[in-house]
Amino acid sequence: MNYRKGVSYVTSLAVGLSFAYLVYIDFCALRNEFHRVPYSAPIPYKAVTTRPAAMITNTTGSTGSMTRHCKPVQRIVYLKVHKTGSGTTASILDRYGFKHNLTFAVPNKTAIIGRPLSNYTYKFDSMIRCYGQFDMLTNHMVYNKEEVDKFIPNAVYIASLREPVSHFESLFYQVKVAKELEIPAGVKDPIKAFFKNFTNYDVDNFRPNYQLHYLDISDREIKKGNFARVFKKLDSDIRLFIIMEYYLESLVLLKNLLCWDLDDVVYVPQHVRINSSKQISKYTRSKIEQYNSADMKLYNYYNRTLWSRIEATDQDVFWRDVRELRKRVAAMQETCVSNTRVYRGKWIENILPADKHYCDNYVRLVGPDGNIKLKKERIDKLVKKCKR
């Protein structure tokens, strides 16, 4: 009898362990599914005639099943680093700001706000005199938290990063470095040619470790190699680094950080680059990594940080939100993109269907009808109201 009980116990234990192992494998496969699909993964364009039910905004939580226990953040500074998916992220933040009637610090003329902030920001003095502050900043800017804090106090700071090899390659073709440095047009691999001769080129406008410099980390600090000090400073200033390669996961963390609803971080990709699948040789890759060695350290550190934060969440809730966000993004893409066009030969720009007015905040063309125009119009109204 005791023998039979022992066999029964061992059998039950084996079955239980096998089941637990299968559940674990299934969870890993699910997580890896999201790892394999990068931010830039194409979604088939298809116009539909009705708004998808998945896009109906809820106010009870991320998926309608949770109660909000926090206050939504409405004062945000976004460090918009070139070629890191920043256009898409800025459009998410802009849409939220328009929806909640917030004010934006925007550039006078160019797309970049420089130092001092007051000299480069549209109607800066009037806004500060009338209202004392702005609510959000989502344009490219020269990072200076000390100065920005005076005009957007108690803001949550957010930034974006991209894997340095991919970032270098995208930026290289985006700003037409080969043409600027007069690398012959017939060269098969202009990046390889750049590294073979870059000591003879003027690379001031295409400096190494571009992403770190955007965060106002100087060459002197980089040469010192004290990255623990650099990361400590960035950790104290910036609440979240969005990682482009894990964009959906980053947006769920962003939604949680800002106490927003899931619909608030739904997006349609902006500025998808043409010919984005260029092959990079092992030689070129190693040269890019060497050229951007500090950016590699930056990216690896915050990529690890991202996954540490993900692992600290309720895994069931987090991955449910990722799945739901993926579904809603696909639904919005199908509903709000009827066609595409090539903009200045650099990227694919989405075209809205004519009868989908609610799509305007998800897909806005670059140029005179863009978000900066809307931000300036709001400032003009506020300043005019103040002068009465």
Secondary structure, DSSP 8 states (H G I E B T S, - for coil): -HHHHHHHHHHHHHHHHHHHHHHHHHHHHHHHHHHHS-TT--------SS--GGG---SSSSSSSS---S-----EEEE--TTSSHHHHHHHHHHHHHHTT--B--BSSSSEE-SSHHHHBTTHHHHHHHHS--SEE-SEE---HHHHHHHSTT-EEEEEE--HHHHHHHHHHHTTHHHHTT--TT-S-HHHHHHHHGGGS--GGG-SSHHHHHTT--HHHHHHT-HHHHHHHHHHH-SEEEEGGGHHHHHHHHHHHHT--GGGG-----SEETTTT----HHHHHHHHHHTHHHHHHHHHHHHHHHHHHHTS-HHHHHHHHHHHHHHHHHHHHHH-SEEEEETTTEEEEE--TT-GGGGGTS--SSTTSHHHHHHHHHHHHHHHHH-
